[in-house]
Amino acid sequence: MTDTSVFEDKKAAYYTLGCKLNFAETSTIGRALLAQGIRSVRPQEEADICVINTCSVTELADKKCRTMIRKAAREHPGAFVIVTGCYAQLSPEEVADIEGVDLVIGAEKKLDLAEYLDLSSSKPSSASIIHSRTKEIRSFRLSSSSDERTRHFLKVQDGCDYHCTYCTIPKARGRSRSGSVSEIVAEAERIASVGGREIVLTGVNIGDFGRGRGEDFFDLIRALDQVEGIERFRIGSIEPNLLTEEIIEYCARSRRIAPHFHIPLQSGSDEVLRLMKRRYDTELFRSRVALIQKLLPQAFIGIDVIVGTRGEEAGYFEDCYRFLESIPFAQLHVFSYSEREGTAALSIDHVVSPQDKHRRSQRLMQLSEERLKAFYSTNLGRELTVIWEHGNYNGLMMGHSENYIRVAQPYDEEAIGTTTRLTPQHLDASGTFVL
């Protein structure tokens, strides 16, 4: 058992890479260490402990993690350096070999990190590894961000039972699992009690919420819709086959569920979707988007797309582009395919060159920019409800509307966390409504 007396007057620095789920988990780790007496480091201070929560979704993500680990060790010489997250789960020995690392913790024990601290002795000569095999990753631990913003990220689900050919996440995070509706609601109520006004529901595959519990994601959003004190809930990324008509119809009449949908398409080519082993086709995706547009015509629709996957021949990319042109959306999140060791995609013929990946990515990003500008333009002169957030940006403060329109006004500390109904009339060059 760790001697907590050695934590007195200790300071920790936190570094997070990757998804919003990681940020929620880092905040939870920070609260656990604070309960042990370890506070967050302040500017210009050197930390006694560095916690780096990593991502491994692409080869570039791994590289960024290595850079961040070295940066943390350099900025806080002598600190006890702990690396956790997806990169630590997938490549623990590789992480342990990075100079400065003292402890590597895999996915199953990530939120038990405080139990493995040992600051009573000098830095070890080599890193220790706390690691479980993927099939042993079973626990679900509630996590939420707590960084003094009015918007909080609440983890409702973890892991994934889908095995898309390009993806390592099921290996990094294990099987799909989630909390109960009652404990998620209780955490939302806690967030409301400390001043949170907006909650983003996050997870690896949140539409799979409740599997094995006799509950589902529809049960969850109906229960959260009754939580007093939270102005709105946003649904994080949700698979199109799990974004049911029932959920969309409920969102259209709900009290607090925002008209904002983030839906991973990954490809607008049915042939590429088949190669990816996705669980839907373009016809289903089109029907979901059409229903959103019918019931919630001002909803923000964000779509994830991957370009350059193995098997994406030029004609298949053109199919994807034409499909995207034919459906309504506000923004694309474009990713270039990165080969990952151990994935089934490596057995697929036809490798896309880096040059073609770049060209395809640029075309989709241009389309995205055009659609986002058009979406903002349709909201000119339309009444919006904005929650003002923390942060002073050269004398301006930012807020977001229910449909994710960004609005700026002169900074006013008293306005933080308040709600304003307004009608924007001017869109500035940065793509923000400025009052």
N, C-alpha and C positions, 0 to 999 in steps of 0.2 A: 504494500500500500504506500502511496506517495505521501511524504511528510509535507503537509500544507504550510507548515511554518516557514519553509524556504521560499514561499511565494510572496511574503510580505515585502511591500514596496517595489515589486517587480512590474515591469512594463512590457507590453506586447505590441508588435507591429503586424498588421494584417495585409495580405496581398491576395487579390482574387482575380482569376482569369476565367473567361468563358461565360456561361449562361446565367440568367437571373436566379436559377436554382442554386448555383454555387454562391451567389451573393447572400441569399437567404441563409444558407448553411454556415457561411463565414460569420454572419451576425450572431447566429445561435452559438457557435463556438466562442465568440467574443463574450457573450453573456455568461457562458459557463466559466470562463477564466476569470471574469470580473467577480463572480460569486466566490472564487477562491482567493480574491484579493489582488488579482493581476489586472491593472488598468491599461487602457490603450495609450500608446506612446503619443506625446504631443510633438508639434513641429520643433525641429532642432534637437530633440532628445534622441539618445541611443537606446534601443530596446534591449531587453534581456532575452526576449523570445520573439522569433519571427515565425508566423504561420503563413504558408503559401498554399492556397487552395487552387488546384490546377485543372486545366482542360486538356482533352486529347482528341478533339473531334477531327483535326487535320494534322498533317505533318508540320504546318506552320504554327499551329497551336502548341505542339510539343516544343518547337524552337523558342516560342515566346515564353513558355514556362521555364526553360533552361536559363534564358536571359534574365527572367524575373528572380529566379533563385539566386543567381550570382549577384544580381543587383542588391537583393536583400542582405546577403552575407557581407557585401562590400559596405553598404550603408550602416550596418549595425555589427561591426567587428566584435567577436566574442559572444554574440548572441547564440542561443540554442535554436537551431533552425529546424523547423518541422515542415515537411511537405506531405500534403494529402490531396485528395481529389482524383479525377479520372486518370491522369498521367501516372500518378503514384500507384493506382490500382493495376493499370495495364503493363507498366514497365518499372516495377519497384527496384530491381537491381540497377537499372540504368540511372534512375533518380538517385539511389544511394551512392553511386559513384561520383556524383557531382560534388566538387570541392565545397566544403562548408556545411553540407547537409548532415544533421545529427540523427534525425528520426524520420522514417517514411511510414505513413499510416494509410492503409487501403480503405475501401468504401465502407465496409461493415463497421469499423471502429472509428470512423472519422469524427463523429459527434461525441465520442468518449475520449477525445484527445487529452483532456486534462488528467485522466487517470494514468497516462504514460509519461508525464513530465517528470524529469528528475534533474532539478537544478542544484542538488546538494553537493554535487561533485563537479570537477572540471569537465570541459567539453570532451566527449569520447573520441577515441582515436579513429573510429569508423562508425558509420551510420547503422542504427538498428532498424529492422523492418518488421512492422506489424501488418500482416497481410492474410486475407482469406481468399480461397478460390471463389470464382463467380457463383457457383451453385450454393456456396455457404453464405452468400449475402442475402439475408432474409428480413432483417429488422427495418421498420419504418420509424423514423424519428421526426416529429413535427419541427419545422424550422420557419422562421420569418425574419425579414430584414428589420433592422431597427437603427436607422442612421439619421434620425431627426428630420426626415422628410415627411410630408403629408401622405405620400404614396408608399405603401409597403408591399413587399412581395411575400406571399404565403405559400409555402410548399404543401400541396395536398396529396401528392402522389410521387412515387419514385420507381425507377427501373422500367423495363420494357420487355414484353413477350414477343414483340415483332422482331424479325430477323432480316431486315432489309440488307441487300447484298453489299452495300457500300459502308455500312455503319458498324462502329465498335461499341456503341453505347450499351447494348445488352450485356456485353462482357465487362464493361466498366462499372455498371450500376446494378446488375443482377435482374431478377424477375420483377414483374410489375407488382407493386404493393402500395397500400395507402393507409391513411388514418381513417377514423370513423367520422360520419357527419357531425356527431355531437362534439368531438374534440376539435374539429376544424372550426365549428361555430364558436366554441369557447375561446379559441385563439383570436378569431375575428373580433369578438367582444372585448378581449384584452387590448387589442390594437386600438379599438375605438376609445377605450378608457384612457389611453396615453396620448390621444390627440390625432391618431391616424384618421384620414378622411377617405382614402381610396386604397383598395387592395387589389393587387394583381394575383390571380390564382396561377401557380406555377407547378411544374413537374416535368417528367420526361415524356409521359403520355397521359395527360390529365383526363382525357375522355375515357380512359380505362379505370377511372376512380371506382373504388368499392368492390372490385373483383374479389370474390370469395367471402364477402361480408354481407351479402344480401342487400347491398345499397348500390347506387350508381351515380353518375355525374349529374343527372337530372335531379335526383334527390338532393344533392349537395347545393346546387344553385338555387333551388326553391327554398331551402332552409336559410341560406345566406341572405336571400332577398328580404328576409324578415329582421335582419340584425340592425338594430337602431344605432345611430351614431356614425355609421359608415355611409358616406354619400353615394359611393358607387363601387362596384366590383367589375374588374376586367377579366375576361377569360383569356388566359395565356394560349400559347400555340396548341391547337387541337386538331387531331387527324380528321380529314373530311368524312371518312366512313363512321366516325364516332360523333361527329357534329350532326346529330339527328334533326329531322324536321321538327320533332317535338321540342327540342332545345331551342331551335331558332324561333319557333312560334312563341315559346315562353319568354324569350328575351324581348320580343316585340311588345309584350304587355307587362313586363316586370317593372318593379319599382326602382331597383338599384343596379341591375345588370346592364353594363354599358353597351351601346351599339358599336362594338369594336370586335372584329374577328381576325385572328391571325391563323391562317390555314396553310399547312405545308402541302404544296402541290408536288414539288421536286422535278416533275417534267410534264409538259403538255403533250407528250407523245405516248400513246398507249403502248407502243412497242418497248420504249424505254421503261415505262412503269412496270411492264412485265419482267424485264431484265432486273429491275431493282427489287422485285417481289413486294411491291406496294399492294395494299389491300383495297384498291378502288381503281376506277378508270376515269377518263376525262368526262364521260357522260355523267357520272355521279357527281364529280366536282362541279360541273356546270350547273347541275340542278340545285346544289346547295347554294352556290353564289346567286343564282336566279331567285331563290326563295328569300335570301337576305335582302336583295335589292327590292323585291316586291313588298316585303313587310317592313323593312327598315331602309328606305331609300337613301338616307344620309349616313348610313353606317360606314365606318372605316373598315376596309378589307385589305389586310396585308397578306401577301403570298410568298412563301419560300420556294425558291427554284435553284436547282443544282445544274450547272453546265459542265459539259465535258466528261461525263461519266463514261466508263468503258461501255462500248456498244452504241454510244450516241453518234451515229453517222450523220453526215451533213443534212440529209433529208429529214431525219428525225428531229434535229434541232429546228428546222424550218417549220415542221408540224407544231412543235412547242411554241414557237414565236407566234404563229398564226392563231393558235388556240388562245394564247394570252391576249392578243389583240381583240379577240372576239368576246371576251368576258369583262365585266366591270370589276375594277379594283382600284385602290388608292395608292398602293406602293408594293414594289417587289423587294424582297431580300434575296440578293443573288450571291450564290456561293460557287466557287470553282471546285470541282471534284478533286479530292486528294486520296491517293492510294494508301490504304491502311493494311498493315500486316495481319494476316489471319482472316480477312474478309473474303466472302464468296465472289465478290466482283472481280478479283484477280484472275479468275478462270474465264472471264468473258473476253471474247476477241474484240478487236478494233479499239486501239488506244488513240485517244484524241491528243493532238499535239498541244504543248503549252500556248503556242501562238493562236491556235483555233479556240482554245478555252478563253483566252483573253478577248478575242474578237467577239465571241458569243456573249461573254459577260458584259462587254461594253454596249452591245446592242440592247440587251435587256435593261441595263441601268439607264440608258437613254429613254427607253420606253417608260420605265418607272418614274423618271423625273417629269416626263410629260404628264403622266397620269396624276402624280401628286400635285402638280401645279393646277391641273384642271379640277381636282377634288377640292383644293383650298378655294379656288375661284367660285365654285358652286356654293360655298358657305359665306361668301361676301353678302352682307345685308341680312343674314339669317341669325336669329337669336340663338345664342349658345350659353351653356352654363359652365363656368370655368372655376376650378379650384386652384387657388394660388399656392405656389410651392416655395420651399426654402431656396435660397441662393440669390446672390447679387451679381448680375452680369453687366458690368460697366454701367451701373445705375438703373438697370432694368431687372424686374422679376418675371418669372415665367409661370404659366399655368396651362392646363390642358382642359379642353372641353370634353363632354361625354363621348364624342366621336373622334377623340384624339387630335383635335386641332390645337396647335400650339399658339398661344397668345402671350404677348408681352405688354407690360405697363411700367411706369416709373416705380422704382423700388419703394415699398412701404412695409416695414417690418410688421406693423399691426395687421396687415392684410393676409399674412401667412396662415394658411389653413382655412381661410374664409372662402365663401362661394359668391360669385357675382354672375348675374345674368346680363349679357351684353350683346351688342350687335356690331361686329367688326366691319369696318369700312375701308381699311387700307392693308394691303399685303406688301411687306417690304422685300428688298432684294434677296434676303436670306431665307425667304419662304415662311415668315412668321407674321401673324397679324399683330400690329403694334397699335395700341390705343393712344 
